[in-house]
Amino acid sequence: AFGLVMEYITYKQIEPVINTLMYTSIFIFTGAETLNNFFKKFKLVMITAFGKDPDKIGNAITAAAPHRTYTIQPGTGGFSAEPVHLVRTIITHEELPEILDALDRDCPEAFHFHHDIEGISRSYYIKPIG
């Protein structure tokens, strides 16, 4: 800020000051957006889907992301007291919209939720950038 004020006082021209501010703002925005995209790519999410047909839920997950696997866990519905299956998978934020769309399209009767997770115990595959 001091340099911009000195430039204005010295040359009595506002255009160079405005240009500097404009290009600095563009640079900061571009850098922040790039970092945000990297963060989104590497942030992990767990999806849990409840349903009576775990194979259908699993097929929806692998159809949307063929390189992802899932875990099936038996359970009992708290409201219905009927047997249900929990299907869980860990994905990236980048893959989340596509898998949620596949679950909504292929398993409309399934209840699902997702949440961010911090840290995993083993290596985890994330697709390369590009």
Protein Blocks (a to p, Z undefined) as FASTA:
>chain_A
ZZmmmmmmmnopaklmmmmmmmmmmmmmmmmmmmmmmmmmmpccddddddfblmlmmmmm
mmmmmmbccdddddddfklopacddddddddfklmmmmmmmmmmmmmmbccdddddehif
bdcddddeZZ
